Amino acid sequence: MEKNVIATLDNKQLLEYTKPVKDDLEEFNKKLHDYLRGDSPLITSIAQHLLRSKGKRIRPAFLFLSSRAADNFTRHTVDASLAIELIHTATLLHDDVVDESEMRRGQETVNAQWTNLISVLMGDYLFAKAFRIMVSTESVDLMKVISHATERVSVGELRQIEETGNYSLSEEEYLTIIADKTASLFNVACETGPILGGRGIRERQRFAQFGERIGIAFQIVDDLLDFIGDPAVTGKEPGNDILTGKVTLPLIYALKKIGKTARKEIIATLRNNGNRESFEKIYTFVQENGGIEYAYNRANNLSQQGLDAVSSIKDSKYFQCLSNMVEFTLARAS
């Protein structure tokens, strides 16, 4: 099957799974355009650039579906989703500067088209915009959890940089890093519904746990795609993370399976080479030692744990599509 056909099928699946919240997503997109318009010509140009590569809107989709499924949708729900997505976008702008990335989602990054300074400042602008929107929801509890999630993202990003090239990183440490870096925003997206719906702490905890587990699984799959991803779908060539010293679950598991001598040889390859040939060697090593299969199974188990946390929700088109969205995040690596 041709790559562009795979990408089209991918998008068609997502459209089908988010169909029950199509109107919510359209309102989200309209408000996003409005919020990013007009502060300055430069900001408008960058905003238009970002909106052209808007991504899959995974977090808003989870927020809307989980809120609708549990009857927690309110007049502030879309604004809350905007705040969370702007925080996510801001972290991507900062990520691209740190990673010196030139492409994201099939187009030039902001730092590549403009400068690193502009990318950092635009990220700061989006953070400020997000917190301004968040205040408009008039929910102190929501402000608390989003603020905490933003702090966790920063900690996760710093820890990931700190552990670059640390091939002794444990699975537990890796999971803690990606929980902060990625799952924190999934967590708060899914907890937003019961917060705005005025539900009790146990209900909030169930939805937060759902988002946390799904977010960790999502990042494991993202890291898997660095080994097996299709550039037509992911927008980047496989091997970029591994060749720049990022240590992820497939590699962590594979390194645990071998003896000291073989481990030293593989680590030497990781440290001394940065080309496609060395990536092929690492890929073969990880594949043969079960790293890819293990990571996929770990993501699958975490996703099931997440769904179990909200299994008390009555069945509906929203809950069915929420379950399908979980499968969709996993299917990217199947």
N, C-alpha and C positions, 0 to 999 in steps of 0.2 A: 504494500500500500504506500502511495506517495506521501511525503512528509506534509504537504499542504492539506491533503485529505485528512490525515490524522489530526492536524490542528483544528480543522473544521468540525470533525466529529467531537473533539474535545469541547469546543465552544457550544455545539448543539446540545450536548448532554447538560452542560451547565445552564443553558437557557431553559431546558425542560425542567430541571430540578428547582430552579428559582421562579418558575412561572407563577406560583401562588402569591409571590411577593413582588411581582413585576411592577405594580403601581408604586410600591414603597421604594424600589430601586430607582424608578424614574424620578420620583420626588427627590430622592437623595442626589441624583446626578444634577438635577435642575438647581437645587440649593447649593451644591458644590460649585457649579459655574458662577452662581451669583456671589458667593462668598469670596471667590478668587478673582473677581473682576474689578478693575478700576483703581486700585491703590497707587499704581504707577505704571508707566508703559513697560518697564523692565519686568515687573512682577506679572503683568498681564501676559507678556510674551512667554515667560517661563511657565506660567499656569497653563496656557494653551498647549505648550509642549508636553507638560505632564498629563493633561487631559486626553491628549491623543493616544497615550499609552496607559490607559486607565487601569489596566490589570483586570482581574476577574471579580473584584469586589467580594472576595471570600468572607471577610469579617462582617461587612454589612449584611450579607446574605444569611450568615449564621445568626446574627443579631435579630433580623426581622423574622426569620423562620421560627427561632426559639421563642421569641416574644409572642408571635401569633399562635403558636402551638399551645402555649400555656395561658392564653388570654391576658397577656401583659402589655399589649401594645397601647401606647398613649400618644398624646400630641407632641411629646418631647422625644419620642423614640428616634425619629430621623435625625434630629439635631445631635443626639448622643452618638449616633453612628458616624456622623460627620466628624465630630471631635476625635473619635478613635481612629478613623481612617486618615485624618490629617496628621495625627501623631505617627501613625505607621509610615506615611509618605515622607515625613520629615526624617525619620530614622533611615529610610532608603537613601535619601539625598546625602546624609552624613556617611552612610556605609560606602557609597560610591566614591567619596573622597578618600576614605581610609583605604579602600581596596584599589584605588586608582582605576576604577572601572570605566570603560569607554562605551559599553553597550548595556542597556537594560530593556527587556521586553521588546527587543527587535529594533530599537532606535537609540540614538546617541544619548548618553547621560547628560544631565545638566552641567556637571563639571567638565565634560568633554566639549560641549557646545559653547559654554560660557567659560567660567573659571572655577577653581576650587573654592575661592573666597565667596563667589556668588552662590555656589551650591550650599555652602555652610550657612550663609546668611538667609537664603531662601528656606532652608530647613528650620532655622530659628523663627522665621516669620510664620511658618506653618504651625510650629509649636504654640506660638502666641495666639494665633487664630483659633487653634483647637481649644485652648483654655478659655478664650472669650466666649466661644460657642457653648462650652461646657457650663459656664456660669449661667447662661440663659435658661438652662433646664431647671434651675432653682432647686436642685436636689443636692443637699450637702453630702449625703451618702454616696451619690454618684461621683461627685467631685473627689471625695476621699479615695474611692477605688481606682478611678482613672489616674489620679496623681500617683498613687502607689504603683500602678501598672507601668506608668511612664518611668518611674524610678527604677523599677525592675528591668525595664528594657535597657536603660543606661548601664546598669550593673552587668547585665548579660553581654552587652557589646564590649565593655571594658575587659571582662573576664575572657571573652573570646580572643581579643587581641593579646592579652597577657599569656594565654595558653597556645598561641600560634607556635608551631614547631615543637610542642611538648608531646612527644610520642609515648610518654608514660601516662598520659591522661587516662583516668579510669572512666568506665561507663557511667558510674554515678556522677562524677564531676561533669562529664559531657551533658548528661540529662539535666543537671542543675542549670548549666549555662543556657541551654536551648529553652528550658522552661522560662527563665527570665527574659531571654532575648525575643522569643517568639510567642510562647504560650500565654504570657502575661496579657497580651492584647486580646487573644481569643477568650481567655478567662473573663476579662472585664466585659467583652462584647456580649457574652452569654449571661453574665450576671446582671447586665443592664435591665433586662426585661423584668425580673422580680423586684429589682430596686425601684424602678419607675412604677411598677404595678402595686407597690406597697406590701409586698409579701414578707413573710417572716424570715428569720436568719437561716433556718434549715433549708427552706426553698432556695434562698440565695446561694447557699453552700453547694447544693446539688447542681445548680446550673453553672456555678463557678468551676466545680470539679469537672463537669462535662467539657467546658471550654478549655480547661487546663490540659486534660488528656488529649483532646482533639488537636490542640495547638502543638503539643510535644510530638504527636504522631505526624502532623503536617510538616514540621521541621525535619524529622527523621527522613521522611519521603523526599523533601527538598534536597537533603544531603545525599540521599541515594541517587538522585537525578544527576549529581555531579559525576557519577560513574556510568549511569545507563540512560541518561536523558537524551531526548531528541531535540537538537538545536532549533528545529522548526517550531517546536512547542515551547521550549524553555527560554529561547532567545539568547542562549549562550552555549559555547562549546563545552562538552564534558571535560573534566580534569582541571578546570581552573582553580577550584578550591584546594584540591589535593596538592597541586603544584605550587601553591602559595603558602603551604604550611598549615592549612586548616585541618584539624584532626576531628574526624567524624566517626559515627558508630560502626560502619562497615569495616573501617581500618582498625579501630580499637579492638573489635572482636577478632579479626584475622590475626593481629599481632599477638593476641593471647594464645593462639592455637599452635604457635611454633616455638622452637627452642631458641636459646640465646644466640647461637651463631647465625642462624637464618634471620633472626630478628635484627641483628646488627647490620647484616647485608641489606635488608629492606630499608632500614632507617638511613643507611648511607646513601641509598638510591634516592630517597625522599629529600635528603638534605643537599645532595651534590648535583642533582640534575633538575632541570626545569623545562624539559621538552616533551613532545608528544610520545617519543619512544619510551621514555621513562614512565610516563603515565600508563602506557599499554602494559608494561611490566607490573606496575602496581595493581592495575585493574585485574590482570590475570591472577596475581597473588591473592587479592581480596576475594575474587570469585571462587577460586579453588579451595579456599579455606572457610567458605561458608559465610563470609561477611555480608554479602548482599542479601542472601536468604534470611539470615538472622535479623538484620535491620528491618526488612519488610515484615517479618513475623512480629517483631517488637512493636512496630507501628500499628499493625493489625490488632494486637492484644490491647494496646492502649486505647485505640478507638472503641473497641468493644466495652472496655471499662467506662469510657465516657458515656456511651449509650445506656449502659446499665444504670448510671447515676440518674438519668432522667426517664427511666422506663415507666415511671408511674403516670406520665402524661398520657391522657386519653388519645387514642388513635385518631388521626385527621389527615387531610391532605398536607397540612403544614408539617406535621411530625414525620410523615412518610418521606417528604422531600428533604427534611432535616437529616433523616437516616441516609437518604440517597447522597446528600452532600458529603457525609462522612465517607461513604464508599468512593465518591468521586476523588476526594483528597488522596485516598490510598491507590486508586486506579492509575494515577499518574505514574506510578513506578511498577505497575504490573506488566 
